[in-house]
Amino acid sequence: MKKIEAIIRPEKLEPLKTALLQREFNGLTINQVLGCGKQMGFTESIQGNTIMLNTLSKVEIRIVVPDERLAEIIETITSVAETGEYGDGKIFISDVLDCIRIRTKEHGDKAL
């Protein structure tokens, strides 16, 4: 199993959820986050003071997938979230040792 952590633009969340559901994948965790990267934010004038706002609103999505679905889900995320501009986001992938469904006590892929 692999854990995918994707940080994307907020406006790409609904299209991504729709695309994942179309591929019969519905288990995800969503967090609203702030971040900065090459996009570098923007400056704004507030009460006569110029302020650099370098942390922008993003959405973090966490998904745990069976190894055999990893490439499919990564392709879905990249194709939906890409605009070609700075700030499209990042995807991080890590190994998951086990998953346990609390209700049934199932382990591994069965628990997903």
N, C-alpha and C positions, 0 to 999 in steps of 0.2 A: 504494500500500500504506500501511496505517496500523499503528502499534504501539499496543496497548492495554495499559496498566499499571493493574491493578485491585488495590486493597488491601481485603481482606475479612476477616470473622470466620473463625477457623480451622474452626469447625463447619460452615461453608458450603462448604468445599473439595470434599468428596466429592459433595454434591448438584450443585455446579457442574460438576465433571468429568463426571458422568453426563449432565447436560443438554447439554453441549458434544458429547459422543460421540453422543447421540441426533440431533444436528443435523449429524452427520458432520464434526465439527471436532475434531482430535486433537493439534494442535501447540501446546504451551504449556510455559512454564517456570515453576516454582514455587519461591518462597523463603519461609522463615519469617523474619519481621521483627518489630521492636518499634516502637511508635509511640504518639503522643498527639495528641489533638484535643479537640473539644468534650466528649467522654466524660469527660475529666479524670482517669481512673484511680480509685484508691481508697486509703484509709489502712488500715494494718495495724499491729498492735502486735507487736513482736518484742523479746523479752527486756526488756519494760517500756518500750521506746522506741516512740513513734508515728512511723511512716515513711509518707510519701506516695509511693505507687507510681503514677506518672503515665504510664509507658510500658507498654502492654498488648501481648500477643501478637497478631499479625495474620499474614495470609498475603498475599504479593504474587504476582500472576499476570501474566506477560507473554505476550502473544499478538500475532503479526503476521498481519494479515488483508488480503485483497484489498479494495479500496475498496467494491465492491458487496456485501460481506458485513458491513460495519462496523455498520450499524444492527441487523441480526439478532443479532450477537454482543453488542452493548451491551444490547439488550433481554433477552437470555438472562441476562447477568450481573446486571442490575438486578432482574429478576423473581425470580431464585434467591437472591440475597444480601440482599434487603431484609427487615428485621424491623420497621422503623418506629421504631427506637430509635437514640439516639446510638451511634456506634461501628460503624455498618453499613459504612463505608468510603468510598472515593473511586475514581473512574475517571479516568485521564489518557490523552489521545489525542495522538499526534504522527505526523508524516509520516515515512515510511521511503523513502530514496532508492533503495535496491536491496537485494536479497537474493541470496546466492550459495550454492548447495548445493555443498559442498566435493567430495563424491564424484563428481558429474557435471558440475560447473562450470556448471549451468544458472543463469540469472539471472531476477529478477523473480518474477511470480506462479507460474511453473513451478517455481521453487525452493521454494515454500512447501509 
